[in-house]
């Protein structure tokens, strides 16, 4: 059984946010008499977002892609982060790729501040901005009328530790931060996961520098009517959600990791490897860096300087082979987990925040079993996939009756065409109504559930809890606990 934290009554929205909300939602109307039109392509890793964005340029003039990927924005690790190559861009301008130093921190606020001028410039030139990426919080930063980071004043010469010391809170470690936040603002503590150390740090920094409770920014009118709602966006957004069945995405992710290994992923990670590196900031946060830490620690102790990177895949040491296999397996597993997190987030944006996501099922376009079995015999398929993955996918899908065009490109192009013609059938649905027609209470977005059956796993909001209950792992654990409880009860009765 889960246990819920006691709900707290929402405090009134602070007055200092009113001007920010008005400024964010008062962008000048376009010549068509409405907010400026922007297309947003969303989806999980491996769903084909980048390919679709380039394909849309063949149907609409002036398309320019703005990347919303938290790792592709950094310079380096082009293979690992699956950046769109110049060949794959097919002449379509791409923005916000490889612009940030690998060691720098790049927040949602930084993305918004970089992306907005680019989008405005594209619109001023009569173009069509297409926002593409799997970092949903980046995209939400463009939609939301304000971010709590806007309230965090930059304090020169004063670190977070200094600020917390000033208010009597010692930083004994990352684990203590959540406990500090619970003492200061239990409402905000309910909203985030105890392991989300970055957001915990930001909430504490906000309180230390301004004295404002973080929960004040997400409660009351701001949370119910403004924050994260597309109706409050500075742009008129057409959201395209490219998706596929989970097992199809899992298979594609596994194959893509193998291709990345063959394309030089290990060389990339080797170039930035540092035994004392911190994996919680900058480019080293990327999935696929931390996983190889143990492998490289042993690799560098066994290899001579002139042997480094020479035949990294041609290993003769059994221990190194084992560590490499484990790292690759972990990379695949973590990427599959990322896919699930991204899909859960998209479901939540669609259901709880009223984002009118136009769902495009690309499953049929991905299912090419007979072609997959035949093409490797007639083409150097691994090399093609590694060098030009999107082009390889184009060949693969083109040989199956152009299912990618029929099932993905055409419905997306039709949706965007109706959107640009101001078709009222594409109007955003009521963000306060779920699929069953039931009004969602605002507290359901804040309630924190703790599943005792699953090692006290923390779930945020009713939607995440319902999704978790339907999961196979949860059902297996609850059944196991019921059987264990029944056996224990029977033994107790026998003793009596």
Residue pairs with C-beta under 8 A, 6 or more apart in sequence:
1 452
1 453
2 449
2 450
2 451
2 452
2 459
2 465
3 449
3 450
3 452
4 447
4 448
4 449
4 450
5 186
5 190
5 447
5 448
5 450
7 443
7 446
7 447
8 186
8 187
8 190
8 215
10 187
10 219
10 220
10 223
10 442
10 443
11 187
11 213
11 215
11 216
11 219
11 220
12 219
12 220
13 216
13 219
13 220
13 221
13 222
13 223
14 212
14 216
14 217
16 151
16 212
17 146
17 217
17 222
20 145
20 146
20 150
21 145
21 146
21 222
21 226
21 232
24 144
24 145
24 146
24 232
24 234
25 145
25 226
25 232
25 233
25 234
27 35
27 36
27 234
27 235
29 35
30 36
30 37
30 123
32 422
34 236
34 422
35 233
35 234
35 235
35 236
36 123
36 235
36 236
37 128
37 235
37 236
37 238
37 419
37 420
38 119
38 123
38 128
38 129
38 130
38 131
38 235
38 236
38 237
38 238
39 56
39 128
39 129
39 130
39 131
39 237
39 238
39 240
39 416
39 419
40 130
40 131
40 132
40 139
40 237
40 238
40 239
40 240
41 49
41 52
41 53
41 56
41 130
41 131
41 132
41 240
41 242
42 49
42 133
42 134
42 136
42 139
42 239
42 240
42 241
42 242
42 346
42 357
43 49
43 134
43 241
43 242
43 243
43 342
43 346
44 134
44 243
44 249
44 338
44 339
44 342
44 343
44 346
45 134
45 249
45 253
45 335
45 338
45 339
45 342
46 249
46 252
46 253
46 256
46 339
47 242
47 243
47 244
47 249
47 362
48 242
48 362
48 365
48 393
48 404
48 408
49 132
49 133
49 134
49 242
50 65
50 84
50 88
50 132
50 390
51 88
51 390
51 393
51 394
51 404
52 132
52 240
52 242
52 408
52 409
52 412
53 63
53 65
53 92
53 130
53 132
54 65
54 84
54 88
54 89
54 90
54 92
54 390
55 409
56 63
56 130
56 409
56 412
56 413
56 416
57 63
57 90
57 92
59 409
59 413
59 416
59 417
60 128
60 413
60 416
60 417
60 420
61 127
61 128
62 122
62 125
62 126
62 127
62 128
63 92
63 127
63 128
63 130
64 92
64 93
64 94
64 95
64 122
64 127
64 128
64 129
64 130
65 84
65 89
65 92
65 93
65 94
65 95
65 130
65 132
66 94
66 95
66 96
66 115
66 118
66 119
66 122
66 129
66 130
66 131
66 132
67 73
67 94
67 95
67 96
67 97
67 132
67 133
68 96
68 111
68 115
68 131
68 132
68 133
68 134
68 135
68 138
68 139
68 142
69 81
69 132
69 133
69 134
69 135
69 138
70 106
70 111
70 133
70 135
70 138
71 77
71 81
71 283
71 285
71 286
72 81
72 82
72 83
72 96
72 97
72 98
72 133
73 96
73 97
73 98
73 99
73 100
73 106
73 111
74 81
74 98
74 100
74 101
74 102
74 104
74 106
74 282
74 283
74 286
75 98
75 99
75 100
75 101
75 102
75 283
76 98
76 102
76 268
76 271
76 272
76 283
77 102
77 268
77 269
77 272
77 283
77 286
77 288
77 289
78 85
78 98
78 268
79 260
79 263
79 264
79 265
79 268
80 260
80 265
80 268
80 269
80 286
80 288
80 289
81 286
82 256
82 260
82 389
83 97
83 98
84 94
84 97
84 390
85 388
87 388
87 391
88 388
88 389
88 390
88 391
95 115
95 118
96 111
96 114
96 115
96 118
99 114
100 106
101 282
102 272
102 282
102 283
102 284
103 281
103 282
103 283
104 282
105 281
105 282
107 149
108 137
108 138
108 140
108 141
108 147
108 149
109 141
109 147
109 149
109 150
111 135
111 138
111 141
112 138
112 141
112 142
112 147
115 131
115 138
115 142
116 142
116 234
118 129
119 129
119 131
119 142
119 235
122 128
122 129
123 129
128 420
131 139
131 142
133 139
134 342
136 342
136 345
136 346
136 349
140 228
140 349
141 147
142 233
142 234
142 235
143 228
143 229
143 230
143 232
143 233
143 235
143 237
143 355
144 226
144 227
144 228
144 229
144 232
144 233
145 226
145 227
145 232
145 233
145 234
146 217
146 222
146 226
146 227
148 202
148 203
148 206
148 214
148 217
148 218
149 202
151 206
151 210
151 212
151 217
152 202
152 205
152 206
152 209
152 210
153 209
153 210
155 163
155 209
160 171
160 201
160 204
160 205
160 208
161 171
163 205
163 208
163 209
164 170
164 171
164 180
164 204
164 208
165 171
166 208
167 207
167 208
169 180
169 184
169 204
169 208
170 176
171 177
174 197
174 200
177 197
177 200
177 201
177 204
178 189
178 194
178 200
180 204
181 188
181 189
181 200
181 203
181 204
182 189
184 204
184 207
184 213
185 203
185 207
185 213
185 214
185 215
187 213
187 215
187 219
187 446
188 203
188 213
188 214
188 215
188 218
190 446
190 447
190 448
190 460
191 215
191 218
191 446
191 448
191 460
192 199
192 200
192 203
192 460
193 458
193 460
194 200
194 458
197 280
198 280
203 214
206 212
206 214
207 213
207 214
217 227
218 227
223 442
223 445
224 442
225 232
226 232
228 349
228 353
229 353
229 354
229 431
230 237
230 239
230 353
230 354
230 355
230 356
230 428
230 431
231 354
231 428
231 431
238 358
238 415
238 416
238 419
238 420
238 426
239 355
239 356
239 357
239 358
240 357
240 358
240 360
240 412
240 415
240 416
241 346
241 350
241 357
241 358
241 359
241 360
242 360
242 362
242 408
242 412
243 343
243 346
243 359
243 360
243 361
243 362
244 252
244 361
244 362
244 363
244 365
244 366
245 361
245 363
246 339
246 340
246 343
248 363
248 366
248 367
249 336
249 339
249 366
250 336
250 339
252 366
253 332
253 335
253 336
253 339
254 332
254 336
255 385
256 385
256 389
257 328
257 331
257 332
257 335
258 328
258 382
259 382
259 385
259 386
259 389
260 288
260 386
261 313
261 328
262 382
262 383
262 386
263 386
263 387
265 288
266 292
266 312
266 313
267 309
267 312
269 288
269 289
269 292
269 296
270 296
270 308
270 309
270 312
272 283
272 284
272 289
273 292
273 293
273 296
273 300
275 297
277 284
278 284
279 285
279 289
279 290
279 293
283 289
284 290
287 331
287 334
287 335
287 338
288 331
288 334
288 335
291 327
291 328
291 330
291 331
291 334
292 324
292 327
292 331
294 323
294 326
294 327
295 320
295 323
295 324
295 326
295 327
298 319
298 320
298 323
299 312
299 320
300 308
302 317
302 320
315 321
315 324
344 464
344 467
346 357
347 463
347 467
348 461
348 463
348 464
349 355
349 357
350 356
350 357
351 434
351 435
351 463
352 434
352 440
352 444
352 445
352 461
352 463
353 431
354 428
354 429
354 430
354 431
354 432
355 428
355 431
356 426
356 427
356 428
356 429
358 412
358 415
358 426
360 407
360 408
360 411
360 412
361 407
362 404
362 407
362 408
364 403
364 407
365 397
365 400
365 403
365 404
365 407
365 408
368 396
368 397
368 399
368 400
371 396
371 399
371 400
372 396
375 381
375 395
375 396
375 399
376 382
381 392
384 391
384 392
384 395
385 392
393 404
394 404
397 403
397 404
397 405
398 404
415 426
418 425
418 426
419 426
432 439
432 440
433 439
433 440
434 440
440 462
444 461
444 462
444 463
445 461
446 460
446 461
447 460
447 461
447 462
447 465
448 458
448 459
448 460
449 458
449 459
449 460
449 464
449 465
449 468
450 456
450 457
450 458
450 459
451 457
451 459
451 465
451 468
451 474
453 474
453 477
453 478
453 481
454 468
454 473
454 474
454 477
457 468
459 465
459 468
468 474
469 475
